[in-house]
Amino acid sequence: MTHDSQPAPGEFDLETFLPYLLNQAAEATSKSFQASYKAAYGMTRTQWRVLANLGKFGAMTARDICTISHIEKTKVSRAVATLETDGLLTRATSPHDRRAEILSLTAQGSAVFQELGHRAIAYDVALRRGLGGELACKLDAMLRQLIIHSGDFADDAD
């Protein structure tokens, strides 16, 4: 291993692999915020993500949520069933595709989304404050660049 945290040529070190580090950071911050919605509503991470997508984007299909959130279909299906049982969302047959269901938040679901949205904002502010303003802005910009250009790097890996 070299001193600049990069593996020596031909040596793979998972702990310096950028995708691994990004995943670890995402998991750590996601689990930290999860404590808030789990304590308040008993929600899983997938349930929160389904609720958040419906709250932000409005009515959509489970397939749309899978695409936007990169969550497996079975996890979304289970989350939708629980959120429906809890009275937070409803399903309606799509007028364009009888096989698809349009998911929408109920009034109660919208209220929960608003309350958890305020908690999410507070969490984000605290996280950014902990990083410091300059570092938080740089990290935000770098992550957005990774999202935009992630497909560009696959060609270099071959």
Secondary structure, DSSP 4 states (H G I P E B T S, - for coil): --TTSPPPTT---GGG-HHHHHHHHHHHHHHHHHHHHHHHH---HHHHHHHHHHHHH-SB-HHHHHHHHT--HHHHHHHHHHHHHTTSEEEEE-SS-TT-EEEEE-HHHHHHHHHHHHHHHHHHHHHHHHH-HHHHHHHHHHHHHHHHHGGGGHHHH-
